[in-house]
């Protein structure tokens, strides 16, 4: 009897975790992403402000919701302000990663700078030293 109750509780726990899983939303369209970029650039000063006294959390939340409303007017799927904010954060993260992967690694740049050429004035000094009897 105790085994049944433990199996029933484990089944109910599995059902609760399955209900808590977030369902994946539909992909963003190109028009939605274009509107997101335009609206972010229009509100950049407010959204990237570091002064917490100047910009309150409610103002930021309202601004993201306005951007979400603009994106929703173009797209076919409803997106909340927090979803739009997360999508922007992911876009910036992806762009930074892509940009850094295109950069030449520092080690390779350093190796390219250390060319085997010697300056001409050092070559001439080397020749005169051997003529003068210096090793």
C-alpha positions in Angstrom: 0.0 0.0 0.0 2.9 2.4 0.8 4.4 1.6 -2.6 1.3 2.7 -4.4 1.1 6.0 -2.6 4.8 6.7 -3.4 4.2 5.8 -7.1 1.2 8.1 -7.1 3.1 11.0 -5.7 5.9 10.5 -8.2 3.4 10.5 -11.0 1.9 13.7 -9.8 5.3 15.2 -9.5 6.0 14.3 -13.1 2.8 15.8 -14.2 3.6 19.0 -12.3 7.0 19.4 -14.0 5.5 18.7 -17.4 2.9 21.4 -16.8 5.6 23.9 -15.7 7.7 23.5 -18.8 7.5 26.5 -21.0 6.3 25.8 -24.5 8.5 27.1 -27.3 7.1 30.1 -29.2 7.1 30.5 -32.9 10.1 31.9 -34.7 10.4 35.6 -35.2 9.8 36.8 -38.8 12.1 39.2 -40.6 9.6 42.0 -40.4 9.2 41.5 -36.6 13.0 41.6 -36.1 13.2 44.8 -38.3 10.6 46.5 -36.2 12.4 45.4 -33.0 15.6 47.0 -34.3 13.9 50.2 -35.4 12.0 50.6 -32.1 15.1 49.8 -30.0 17.2 52.4 -31.8 14.4 55.0 -31.4 14.4 54.3 -27.6 18.1 53.5 -27.1 18.8 56.4 -24.7 16.0 55.2 -22.3 16.7 51.5 -22.6 20.5 51.7 -22.2 20.5 54.3 -19.5 22.6 53.4 -16.5 21.1 56.0 -14.2 18.5 54.2 -12.0 17.3 57.5 -10.6 16.5 58.8 -14.0 14.8 55.7 -15.4 12.7 53.6 -13.2 11.9 50.0 -13.6 8.3 50.8 -14.5 9.4 53.1 -17.3 11.6 50.5 -18.8 8.9 47.9 -18.5 6.5 50.3 -20.2 9.0 51.0 -23.0 9.5 47.3 -23.7 5.7 46.8 -23.8 5.4 49.6 -26.3 8.0 47.9 -28.5 6.2 44.7 -28.1 3.0 46.4 -29.2 4.7 47.6 -32.4 6.2 44.1 -33.1 2.7 42.5 -32.5 1.2 44.9 -35.0 3.5 43.5 -37.7 3.5 39.8 -36.7 0.9 37.1 -36.4 1.8 35.9 -32.9 1.4 37.7 -29.6 4.7 38.6 -27.9 5.0 40.1 -24.4 7.3 42.9 -23.4 9.5 40.4 -21.5 9.7 38.1 -24.5 10.8 41.0 -26.7 13.4 42.1 -24.2 14.8 38.6 -24.0 14.8 38.3 -27.8 16.8 41.6 -28.0 19.3 40.3 -25.4 19.8 37.1 -27.4 20.3 39.1 -30.6 23.0 41.2 -29.0 24.6 38.1 -27.5 24.7 36.4 -30.9 26.0 39.5 -32.7 28.9 39.8 -30.1 29.7 36.2 -30.5 29.7 36.4 -34.3 31.8 39.6 -34.2 34.4 38.1 -31.9 34.7 34.9 -34.0 35.6 37.1 -37.0 38.4 38.8 -35.2 41.9 37.6 -35.7 43.3 36.0 -32.5 46.0 38.1 -30.7 48.5 35.3 -30.9 48.1 35.1 -34.7 48.5 38.9 -35.0 51.6 38.8 -32.9 53.1 36.1 -35.1 52.3 38.0 -38.2 54.1 41.1 -36.8 57.3 39.2 -36.0 58.5 38.8 -39.5 61.9 37.3 -40.1 63.1 40.5 -41.8 65.9 42.4 -40.1 66.3 46.1 -40.4 69.0 47.1 -43.0 71.0 49.2 -40.5 71.5 46.2 -38.3 72.7 44.1 -41.2 75.3 46.7 -42.0 76.5 46.9 -38.4 76.8 43.1 -38.3 79.1 43.2 -41.4 81.3 45.9 -40.0 81.7 44.2 -36.6 83.1 41.1 -38.3 85.5 43.1 -40.3 86.8 44.8 -37.2 87.5 41.6 -35.6 84.5 41.3 -33.3 82.8 37.9 -33.3 
